[in-house]
């Protein structure tokens, strides 16, 4: 039997509670809401040993993608100006577009694949995906690799 992969993407609701609490404690420390590990672990209700056991192994999805090249797949209505609006969202949020590939539209929809470097992204990845989805004419937006 082959070696298991080193990383998994798991929906937060499927994780044991201790992982969620470690993630919250890390967030409290990173934002300055907690000044020290003792304060952070007390606020979330875990031990220092649990925090130190998992802190380096647990990272939010958007942090994993930060500073990397990420491939987005976006489905657009085939209408003038929609792709331009999508590109403007990337520009406004700090995404550096490296590649754009648009398939020939079929049934009034075009699939666009965008490769972007995300180190200067000014918001969480989930929020960027949501902004893209809220743009007029965008039917779907998702990360397909990164």
C-alpha positions as CSV (number, residue, x, y, z in Angstrom):
1,X,0.0,0.0,0.0
2,X,1.3,3.5,-0.9
3,X,2.2,6.3,1.5
4,X,-0.7,8.5,2.5
5,X,-0.7,12.1,1.3
6,X,0.8,14.6,3.7
7,X,-2.0,17.1,3.6
8,X,-5.8,17.0,3.5
9,X,-8.4,19.7,3.0
10,X,-11.2,18.9,5.5
11,X,-14.4,20.9,6.1
12,X,-14.1,22.6,9.5
13,X,-17.4,21.0,10.8
14,X,-15.8,17.5,10.4
15,X,-12.8,18.3,12.5
16,X,-12.5,17.4,16.2
17,X,-13.3,20.4,18.4
18,X,-9.7,20.7,19.6
19,X,-8.5,21.6,16.1
20,X,-11.0,24.4,15.8
21,X,-10.0,25.7,19.2
22,X,-6.3,25.7,18.3
23,X,-7.2,27.6,15.1
24,X,-9.1,30.1,17.1
25,X,-6.3,30.5,19.6
26,X,-3.8,31.1,16.7
27,X,-6.2,33.7,15.3
28,X,-6.4,35.5,18.6
29,X,-2.6,35.6,18.9
30,X,-2.2,36.8,15.2
31,X,-4.8,39.6,15.6
32,X,-3.5,40.7,19.0
33,X,-6.8,39.9,20.7
34,X,-4.7,37.7,23.0
35,X,-1.3,38.9,24.1
36,X,0.1,35.5,25.1
37,X,-0.5,31.8,24.5
38,X,-1.8,31.4,28.1
39,X,-4.5,34.1,27.5
40,X,-5.5,32.6,24.1
41,X,-5.8,29.0,25.3
42,X,-7.9,30.1,28.3
43,X,-10.2,32.1,26.1
44,X,-10.9,29.1,23.8
45,X,-10.8,26.4,26.5
46,X,-7.9,24.2,25.7
47,X,-4.6,23.3,27.4
48,X,-1.3,24.8,26.4
49,X,-0.1,21.3,25.6
50,X,-2.9,20.8,23.1
51,X,-2.1,24.1,21.5
52,X,1.6,23.4,21.1
53,X,0.8,19.8,19.9
54,X,-1.3,21.0,16.9
55,X,-0.3,24.7,16.3
56,X,2.2,24.0,13.6
57,X,0.2,21.4,11.8
58,X,-3.0,23.4,11.5
59,X,-3.5,26.3,9.0
60,X,-6.7,27.8,7.7
61,X,-7.3,27.2,4.0
62,X,-6.9,30.9,3.0
63,X,-3.5,30.9,4.8
64,X,-2.3,27.9,2.8
65,X,-3.1,29.7,-0.4
66,X,-1.6,33.0,0.7
67,X,1.7,33.7,-1.2
68,X,1.1,31.0,-3.7
69,X,0.0,30.7,-7.3
70,X,-3.6,29.7,-7.3
71,X,-5.8,28.6,-10.2
72,X,-9.3,29.9,-10.3
73,X,-12.1,28.6,-12.5
74,X,-14.9,31.1,-13.2
75,X,-18.0,30.5,-15.3
76,X,-19.2,33.7,-16.9
77,X,-22.2,34.6,-19.0
78,X,-21.0,35.4,-22.5
79,X,-21.7,39.1,-22.5
80,X,-19.4,42.1,-23.1
81,X,-17.6,43.5,-20.0
82,X,-18.0,40.6,-17.6
83,X,-14.5,39.3,-17.9
84,X,-13.3,42.9,-17.4
85,X,-15.2,43.2,-14.2
86,X,-13.7,40.0,-12.9
87,X,-10.2,41.3,-13.7
88,X,-11.0,44.5,-11.9
89,X,-11.9,42.5,-8.8
90,X,-8.5,40.9,-8.8
91,X,-6.8,44.2,-9.3
92,X,-8.8,45.9,-6.5
93,X,-8.0,43.1,-4.0
94,X,-4.3,42.6,-4.7
95,X,-4.4,39.4,-6.8
96,X,-1.6,39.4,-9.4
97,X,-2.9,37.7,-12.5
98,X,-0.3,35.6,-14.3
99,X,-2.5,33.7,-16.9
100,X,-5.9,33.9,-18.4
101,X,-7.5,31.2,-20.5
102,X,-11.0,31.5,-21.8
103,X,-12.8,28.7,-23.5
104,X,-15.0,29.4,-26.5
105,X,-18.5,30.1,-25.1
106,X,-21.0,27.3,-25.2
107,X,-24.7,27.8,-24.5
108,X,-24.1,31.5,-23.5
109,X,-21.5,30.6,-20.9
110,X,-17.7,30.8,-20.9
111,X,-15.3,29.0,-18.6
112,X,-12.3,31.2,-17.7
113,X,-9.3,29.8,-15.9
114,X,-7.1,32.4,-14.1
115,X,-3.7,31.8,-12.6
116,X,-3.0,34.4,-9.9
117,X,-0.2,35.0,-7.4
118,X,-1.9,35.7,-4.0
119,X,0.9,37.0,-1.7
120,X,-0.5,40.6,-1.9
121,X,-4.1,39.6,-1.5
122,X,-5.8,42.0,0.9
123,X,-8.7,39.7,2.0
124,X,-9.3,36.1,2.8
125,X,-9.5,33.7,-0.2
126,X,-13.1,32.9,0.6
127,X,-14.1,36.6,0.5
128,X,-12.4,37.0,-2.9
129,X,-14.4,34.0,-4.2
130,X,-17.6,35.5,-2.8
131,X,-16.8,38.9,-4.4
132,X,-16.3,37.2,-7.8
133,X,-19.5,35.3,-7.4
134,X,-21.4,38.5,-6.6
135,X,-20.2,40.2,-9.8
136,X,-22.9,40.6,-12.4
137,X,-22.6,37.8,-14.9
138,X,-20.5,35.4,-12.8
139,X,-22.2,32.1,-12.4
140,X,-19.6,30.2,-10.5
141,X,-16.2,30.8,-9.0
142,X,-13.9,28.3,-7.3
143,X,-10.3,27.4,-6.6
144,X,-9.2,24.4,-8.6
145,X,-5.6,24.2,-7.6
146,X,-3.1,26.0,-5.4
